[in-house]
Amino acid sequence: MPEMVKMTMEILASDTVYRSALASNIRAFHQAVNMEKEMQSVNEKLAAMEKQMERQTDEMAGRMARLEEMLLSFGATLPEKREQGNG
């Protein structure tokens, strides 16, 4: 690695066309590495949000089932049941 840094510094210190080409490549690769890190962070956040949504959906489904049971215990007719009876 130190040898690569030394060679890079020599090229960047030169007054050649290679200097600007290397500088452009370094900037592009640096930006790509940073964007990759940022994308990984975004993917991790998205995965966490998806898990949270799954938990909330499961919780909501359980609540809805309990509500239906409670309504039925009071003698209510659920909309799905009424539509089947009228159909």
C-alpha positions in Angstrom: 0.0 0.0 0.0 2.7 2.5 0.8 4.3 1.9 -2.6 0.9 2.6 -4.3 0.5 5.9 -2.4 4.1 6.9 -3.3 3.5 6.1 -7.0 0.1 8.0 -6.9 1.8 11.0 -5.3 4.5 11.0 -8.0 1.9 10.9 -10.8 -0.2 13.7 -9.2 3.0 15.8 -8.7 3.9 15.4 -12.4 2.9 17.9 -15.1 1.6 15.3 -17.5 -1.8 14.3 -18.9 -1.7 11.3 -16.6 -1.9 13.6 -13.6 -5.4 14.9 -14.6 -6.5 11.5 -15.7 -5.5 9.9 -12.3 -7.0 12.8 -10.4 -10.3 12.3 -12.2 -10.3 8.6 -11.6 -9.5 9.1 -7.9 -12.4 11.5 -7.5 -14.7 9.1 -9.4 -13.7 6.1 -7.4 -13.8 8.0 -4.1 -17.4 9.1 -4.9 -18.4 5.6 -5.9 -17.0 4.2 -2.6 -18.9 6.8 -0.6 -22.1 6.2 -2.5 -21.7 2.4 -1.9 -21.4 3.0 1.8 -24.5 5.3 1.7 -26.4 2.8 -0.3 -25.6 0.1 2.3 -26.8 2.3 5.0 -30.1 3.0 3.1 -30.6 -0.7 2.5 -30.1 -1.4 6.2 -32.6 1.3 7.2 -35.1 0.0 4.6 -34.8 -3.6 5.9 -35.4 -2.3 9.5 -38.5 -0.4 8.3 -39.8 -3.5 6.5 -39.5 -5.6 9.6 -41.2 -2.9 11.6 -44.1 -2.8 9.1 -44.4 -6.5 9.2 -44.7 -6.5 13.0 -47.2 -3.6 12.9 -49.3 -5.5 10.2 -49.3 -8.6 12.3 -50.3 -6.7 15.3 -53.1 -4.9 13.4 -54.4 -8.2 12.0 -54.6 -9.6 15.6 -56.4 -6.5 16.8 -58.9 -6.7 13.9 -59.5 -10.4 14.7 -60.2 -9.6 18.3 -62.5 -6.8 17.3 -64.5 -9.1 15.0 -64.8 -11.7 17.8 -66.0 -9.0 20.2 -68.5 -7.7 17.7 -69.8 -11.2 16.9 -70.2 -11.9 20.7 -72.5 -8.8 20.8 -74.6 -10.2 18.0 -73.3 -8.0 15.2 -73.1 -9.1 11.6 -69.9 -8.4 9.8 -70.1 -6.7 6.4 -68.6 -9.8 4.6 -71.3 -12.0 6.1 -74.1 -9.6 5.1 -72.8 -9.4 1.5 -72.8 -13.2 1.3 -76.4 -13.3 2.6 -77.6 -10.8 0.1 -75.7 -12.2 -2.9 
